[in-house]
Amino acid sequence: MDLFDLAIKLEQDGAAFYLNLVEKAPNEGIANIFKTLAEDEKKHEAYFTALKDHSPVVAVDSTIIELAKGVFKEVDVEHLNPADDQIPLYQEALAAEQRSIDLYEKIIADLKSEEEKDAVKKVIDEERRHYRVIEEIIRLVSRPHRWVEDAEFGIRDEY
């Protein structure tokens, strides 16, 4: 299996993984983020297929950061109830994004055309954005798990 075939397989697996997370998302906003991530992975698959076939490459521009910012502003952390099994899934998504970045950096080293190198760099940038969004989702959904109430902290009424 050559590097492009491996990249295509990674993107297919990533899209399927994110579509699975849509069903488990703790709210509609986070579900929409996962839908967009799946769509981005499908675009990346098409991108690598075009590179492999030496066809013209279609631009890979995502709106994931803008979407995520909007969702994160609207999320009511107090009423966000993620299932306990979600955080490990999100950490798995982080690891998958990192594997993609690492592979794509290897692909760049093997490419001769500057145009192809630039194309793969764009995908790497997209994957890094995905990584940051997933990190933020982990922070968001793990807040209730990390919250500890202690009399020493917080505002308390005087007696």
PASEBA-1860 file (N, C-alpha, C; in nm, 3 decimals):
! residues 159
1> MDLFDLAI> 0.086/-0.118/0.000/0.000/0.000/0.000/0.090/0.124/0.000 ~ 0.069/0.213/-0.095/0.151/0.333/-0.099/0.095/0.438/-0.002 ~ 0.168/0.546/0.015/0.131/0.647/0.113/-0.003/0.714/0.079 ~ -0.031/0.734/-0.049/-0.159/0.794/-0.085/-0.276/0.701/-0.051 ~ -0.258/0.571/-0.076/-0.363/0.475/-0.040/-0.386/0.475/0.111 ~ -0.277/0.482/0.186/-0.287/0.487/0.332/-0.358/0.615/0.377 ~ -0.325/0.726/0.316/-0.390/0.854/0.349/-0.540/0.847/0.318 ~ -0.575/0.790/0.203/-0.716/0.777/0.165/-0.789/0.690/0.267
9> KLEQDGAA> -0.728/0.581/0.308/-0.788/0.491/0.407/-0.805/0.563/0.541 ~ -0.704/0.639/0.583/-0.714/0.715/0.708/-0.832/0.813/0.704 ~ -0.848/0.880/0.591/-0.956/0.977/0.578/-1.093/0.908/0.577 ~ -1.102/0.792/0.512/-1.228/0.717/0.513/-1.263/0.673/0.655 ~ -1.163/0.621/0.726/-1.185/0.577/0.864/-1.223/0.695/0.953 ~ -1.157/0.809/0.930/-1.188/0.929/1.008/-1.330/0.976/0.987 ~ -1.376/0.976/0.864/-1.514/1.018/0.834/-1.614/0.925/0.903 ~ -1.590/0.795/0.896/-1.679/0.699/0.960/-1.679/0.717/1.112
17> FYLNLVEK> -1.562/0.742/1.168/-1.548/0.761/1.312/-1.627/0.883/1.358 ~ -1.612/0.995/1.285/-1.684/1.117/1.324/-1.835/1.102/1.306 ~ -1.878/1.029/1.203/-2.022/1.005/1.187/-2.076/0.922/1.303 ~ -1.996/0.830/1.354/-2.034/0.753/1.472/-2.046/0.844/1.594 ~ -1.956/0.941/1.607/-1.961/1.033/1.720/-2.082/1.125/1.715 ~ -2.135/1.151/1.596/-2.254/1.235/1.583/-2.367/1.176/1.668 ~ -2.382/1.045/1.662/-2.489/0.976/1.735/-2.470/0.987/1.887 ~ -2.347/1.001/1.932/-2.317/1.000/2.075/-2.294/1.139/2.133
25> APNEGIAN> -2.303/1.240/2.050/-2.273/1.377/2.094/-2.371/1.420/2.205 ~ -2.319/1.496/2.303/-2.404/1.536/2.416/-2.505/1.645/2.381 ~ -2.488/1.713/2.268/-2.588/1.813/2.226/-2.579/1.832/2.074 ~ -2.674/1.905/2.021/-2.683/1.924/1.876/-2.564/2.001/1.819 ~ -2.515/2.100/1.894/-2.402/2.179/1.846/-2.277/2.095/1.827 ~ -2.247/2.012/1.924/-2.129/1.925/1.913/-2.152/1.821/1.804 ~ -2.276/1.774/1.789/-2.307/1.681/1.679/-2.278/1.747/1.545 ~ -2.312/1.874/1.531/-2.284/1.946/1.406/-2.135/1.960/1.381
33> IFKTLAED> -2.058/1.978/1.488/-1.912/1.983/1.472/-1.863/1.850/1.416 ~ -1.911/1.739/1.471/-1.867/1.608/1.423/-1.911/1.584/1.278 ~ -2.030/1.631/1.241/-2.075/1.619/1.101/-1.980/1.694/1.009 ~ -1.943/1.814/1.051/-1.851/1.895/0.969/-1.714/1.830/0.961 ~ -1.667/1.774/1.071/-1.538/1.703/1.069/-1.545/1.584/0.972 ~ -1.656/1.512/0.971/-1.672/1.399/0.877/-1.670/1.448/0.733 ~ -1.739/1.559/0.707/-1.739/1.617/0.572/-1.598/1.658/0.530 ~ -1.524/1.718/0.624/-1.386/1.757/0.594/-1.301/1.635/0.560
41> EKKHEAYF> -1.319/1.528/0.634/-1.241/1.407/0.608/-1.274/1.352/0.469 ~ -1.399/1.360/0.428/-1.437/1.316/0.293/-1.372/1.404/0.186 ~ -1.364/1.534/0.214/-1.295/1.626/0.121/-1.148/1.589/0.112 ~ -1.088/1.558/0.226/-0.945/1.520/0.226/-0.925/1.391/0.147 ~ -1.017/1.298/0.160/-1.009/1.174/0.082/-1.008/1.205/-0.067 ~ -1.099/1.292/-0.110/-1.104/1.331/-0.251/-0.975/1.400/-0.293 ~ -0.921/1.478/-0.203/-0.797/1.551/-0.226/-0.683/1.453/-0.255 ~ -0.669/1.353/-0.167/-0.561/1.256/-0.185/-0.584/1.166/-0.305
49> TALKDHSP> -0.709/1.137/-0.336/-0.740/1.059/-0.456/-0.695/1.136/-0.580 ~ -0.723/1.265/-0.583/-0.680/1.349/-0.696/-0.528/1.353/-0.705 ~ -0.461/1.368/-0.592/-0.313/1.370/-0.593/-0.257/1.238/-0.645 ~ -0.316/1.128/-0.599/-0.269/0.995/-0.641/-0.287/0.977/-0.792 ~ -0.401/1.025/-0.845/-0.431/1.010/-0.987/-0.370/1.120/-1.073 ~ -0.296/1.211/-1.011/-0.237/1.326/-1.080/-0.343/1.409/-1.149 ~ -0.458/1.420/-1.083/-0.570/1.502/-1.133/-0.564/1.639/-1.067 ~ -0.638/1.736/-1.122/-0.644/1.867/-1.056/-0.704/1.853/-0.916
57> VVAVDSTI> -0.645/1.925/-0.823/-0.686/1.917/-0.683/-0.790/2.024/-0.654 ~ -0.896/1.984/-0.587/-1.002/2.076/-0.546/-0.964/2.133/-0.409 ~ -0.989/2.261/-0.390/-0.952/2.327/-0.264/-1.019/2.261/-0.144 ~ -0.945/2.257/-0.033/-0.995/2.203/0.092/-1.003/2.319/0.190 ~ -1.118/2.383/0.194/-1.136/2.493/0.289/-1.250/2.456/0.381 ~ -1.222/2.460/0.509/-1.320/2.421/0.608/-1.363/2.541/0.691 ~ -1.483/2.532/0.743/-1.535/2.636/0.832/-1.542/2.582/0.975 ~ -1.467/2.478/1.004/-1.479/2.410/1.134/-1.446/2.503/1.250
65> IELAKGVF> -1.347/2.587/1.236/-1.309/2.676/1.347/-1.423/2.773/1.378 ~ -1.479/2.833/1.276/-1.589/2.928/1.296/-1.710/2.857/1.357 ~ -1.743/2.739/1.306/-1.854/2.663/1.359/-1.830/2.629/1.506 ~ -1.711/2.579/1.536/-1.679/2.538/1.673/-1.686/2.657/1.769 ~ -1.632/2.771/1.728/-1.638/2.889/1.815/-1.782/2.924/1.849 ~ -1.869/2.921/1.750/-2.010/2.950/1.773/-2.074/2.850/1.869 ~ -2.044/2.723/1.850/-2.101/2.618/1.936/-2.049/2.634/2.078 ~ -1.920/2.657/2.093/-1.862/2.667/2.227/-1.918/2.786/2.304
73> KEVDVEHL> -1.949/2.894/2.234/-2.009/3.011/2.299/-2.150/2.981/2.350 ~ -2.221/2.895/2.278/-2.361/2.866/2.310/-2.380/2.752/2.409 ~ -2.277/2.671/2.432/-2.293/2.552/2.516/-2.315/2.592/2.661 ~ -2.418/2.532/2.720/-2.446/2.548/2.862/-2.377/2.434/2.936 ~ -2.260/2.462/2.990/-2.178/2.359/3.053/-2.251/2.294/3.171 ~ -2.335/2.371/3.238/-2.409/2.318/3.353/-2.503/2.204/3.313 ~ -2.555/2.207/3.191/-2.650/2.106/3.147/-2.593/2.013/3.042 ~ -2.462/2.013/3.028/-2.396/1.926/2.933/-2.368/1.794/3.004
81> NPADDQIP> -2.430/1.688/2.960/-2.414/1.559/3.026/-2.357/1.455/2.931 ~ -2.226/1.459/2.910/-2.168/1.359/2.820/-2.165/1.221/2.886 ~ -2.175/1.119/2.806/-2.160/0.983/2.858/-2.014/0.964/2.899 ~ -1.993/0.879/2.997/-1.858/0.856/3.047/-1.763/0.800/2.942 ~ -1.818/0.731/2.842/-1.733/0.670/2.741/-1.691/0.767/2.631 ~ -1.741/0.891/2.634/-1.711/0.985/2.526/-1.569/1.039/2.530 ~ -1.520/1.073/2.645/-1.387/1.133/2.652/-1.280/1.041/2.593 ~ -1.282/0.911/2.624/-1.184/0.823/2.557/-1.201/0.821/2.404
89> LYQEALAA> -1.324/0.831/2.356/-1.346/0.836/2.211/-1.286/0.963/2.152 ~ -1.303/1.074/2.221/-1.248/1.201/2.174/-1.095/1.196/2.177 ~ -1.040/1.131/2.279/-0.894/1.116/2.284/-0.845/1.028/2.170 ~ -0.925/0.928/2.135/-0.893/0.844/2.019/-0.894/0.927/1.891 ~ -0.989/1.019/1.880/-0.996/1.108/1.764/-0.871/1.196/1.758 ~ -0.826/1.245/1.874/-0.702/1.325/1.878/-0.584/1.244/1.824 ~ -0.574/1.121/1.872/-0.463/1.034/1.827/-0.471/1.010/1.677 ~ -0.592/0.991/1.625/-0.608/0.968/1.480/-0.567/1.091/1.401
97> EQRSIDLY> -0.604/1.209/1.448/-0.563/1.332/1.379/-0.411/1.346/1.380 ~ -0.348/1.311/1.493/-0.201/1.321/1.500/-0.136/1.221/1.405 ~ -0.193/1.100/1.395/-0.138/1.000/1.300/-0.148/1.053/1.157 ~ -0.259/1.119/1.126/-0.276/1.176/0.993/-0.171/1.282/0.966 ~ -0.151/1.371/1.060/-0.051/1.477/1.044/0.087/1.416/1.021 ~ 0.121/1.317/1.102/0.252/1.252/1.089/0.269/1.186/0.951 ~ 0.166/1.116/0.906/0.174/1.051/0.774/0.187/1.154/0.663 ~ 0.109/1.260/0.672/0.110/1.360/0.565/0.244/1.433/0.558
105> EKIIADLK> 0.309/1.447/0.671/0.443/1.506/0.669/0.542/1.413/0.599 ~ 0.522/1.282/0.613/0.606/1.185/0.540/0.576/1.194/0.390 ~ 0.449/1.210/0.357/0.411/1.219/0.215/0.479/1.340/0.151 ~ 0.479/1.453/0.222/0.543/1.575/0.169/0.688/1.548/0.134 ~ 0.757/1.475/0.219/0.899/1.446/0.196/0.921/1.367/0.067 ~ 0.822/1.287/0.028/0.835/1.204/-0.092/0.789/1.274/-0.220 ~ 0.722/1.388/-0.207/0.670/1.458/-0.325/0.778/1.543/-0.390 ~ 0.771/1.553/-0.519/0.870/1.633/-0.592/0.812/1.768/-0.636
113> SEEEKDAV> 0.686/1.770/-0.666/0.621/1.891/-0.715/0.587/1.984/-0.598 ~ 0.625/2.112/-0.613/0.593/2.211/-0.509/0.442/2.230/-0.498 ~ 0.373/2.217/-0.609/0.227/2.230/-0.607/0.164/2.120/-0.523 ~ 0.212/1.997/-0.539/0.161/1.886/-0.459/0.198/1.903/-0.312 ~ 0.319/1.950/-0.286/0.361/1.973/-0.147/0.272/2.078/-0.081 ~ 0.242/2.184/-0.153/0.154/2.288/-0.100/0.014/2.232/-0.073 ~ -0.032/2.145/-0.161/-0.164/2.085/-0.145/-0.170/2.001/-0.017 ~ -0.067/1.922/0.008/-0.064/1.837/0.127/-0.047/1.924/0.253
121> KKVIDEER> 0.028/2.032/0.242/0.043/2.123/0.357/-0.092/2.181/0.398 ~ -0.177/2.208/0.301/-0.311/2.260/0.331/-0.392/2.157/0.410 ~ -0.379/2.031/0.371/-0.450/1.925/0.443/-0.394/1.914/0.586 ~ -0.264/1.924/0.599/-0.203/1.919/0.733/-0.258/2.032/0.820 ~ -0.268/2.151/0.763/-0.324/2.263/0.838/-0.468/2.234/0.881 ~ -0.545/2.174/0.792/-0.682/2.137/0.826/-0.684/2.037/0.942 ~ -0.597/1.938/0.934/-0.592/1.836/1.040/-0.551/1.898/1.174 ~ -0.463/1.994/1.170/-0.424/2.063/1.294/-0.542/2.141/1.352
129> RHYRVIEE> -0.624/2.199/1.265/-0.745/2.268/1.313/-0.840/2.168/1.376 ~ -0.854/2.053/1.313/-0.939/1.947/1.370/-0.889/1.909/1.509 ~ -0.758/1.895/1.520/-0.697/1.858/1.647/-0.733/1.960/1.756 ~ -0.720/2.088/1.722/-0.751/2.193/1.821/-0.899/2.191/1.860 ~ -0.986/2.169/1.765/-1.129/2.165/1.795/-1.160/2.048/1.888 ~ -1.103/1.932/1.860/-1.129/1.815/1.945/-1.072/1.837/2.085 ~ -0.954/1.899/2.094/-0.899/1.932/2.226/-0.997/2.018/2.305 ~ -1.056/2.115/2.239/-1.150/2.205/2.305/-1.277/2.130/2.346
137> IIRLVSRP> -1.323/2.038/2.263/-1.439/1.957/2.301/-1.408/1.875/2.426 ~ -1.289/1.818/2.431/-1.249/1.741/2.549/-1.251/1.829/2.673 ~ -1.195/1.949/2.663/-1.197/2.041/2.776/-1.340/2.072/2.818 ~ -1.423/2.097/2.720/-1.561/2.136/2.746/-1.639/2.024/2.816 ~ -1.633/1.904/2.762/-1.713/1.796/2.819/-1.652/1.736/2.945 ~ -1.524/1.758/2.969/-1.464/1.701/3.089/-1.472/1.794/3.209 ~ -1.519/1.917/3.190/-1.532/2.009/3.303/-1.613/1.951/3.418 ~ -1.729/1.893/3.392/-1.805/1.837/3.505/-1.729/1.726/3.577
145> HRWVEDAE> -1.645/1.653/3.505/-1.570/1.544/3.567/-1.455/1.597/3.652 ~ -1.408/1.716/3.622/-1.293/1.771/3.693/-1.332/1.868/3.804 ~ -1.458/1.905/3.808/-1.503/2.005/3.904/-1.502/1.944/4.044 ~ -1.439/2.014/4.137/-1.437/1.973/4.277/-1.483/2.092/4.359 ~ -1.585/2.072/4.439/-1.631/2.181/4.523/-1.562/2.168/4.658 ~ -1.508/2.278/4.706/-1.434/2.280/4.831/-1.468/2.411/4.901 ~ -1.485/2.404/5.031/-1.520/2.523/5.108/-1.413/2.631/5.098 ~ -1.292/2.590/5.070/-1.181/2.685/5.061/-1.191/2.772/4.936
153> FGIRDEY> -1.260/2.724/4.834/-1.269/2.795/4.708/-1.411/2.843/4.683 ~ -1.422/2.949/4.607/-1.554/2.998/4.569/-1.607/3.101/4.667 ~ -1.719/3.160/4.629/-1.780/3.265/4.711/-1.881/3.199/4.805 ~ -1.868/3.228/4.932/-1.957/3.174/5.033/-2.024/3.287/5.109 ~ -2.148/3.266/5.149/-2.219/3.366/5.228/-2.161/3.372/5.369 ~ -2.161/3.495/5.424/-2.118/3.513/5.562/-2.224/3.460/5.656 ~ -2.182/3.411/5.773/-2.279/3.362/5.872/-2.328/3.475/5.956
END
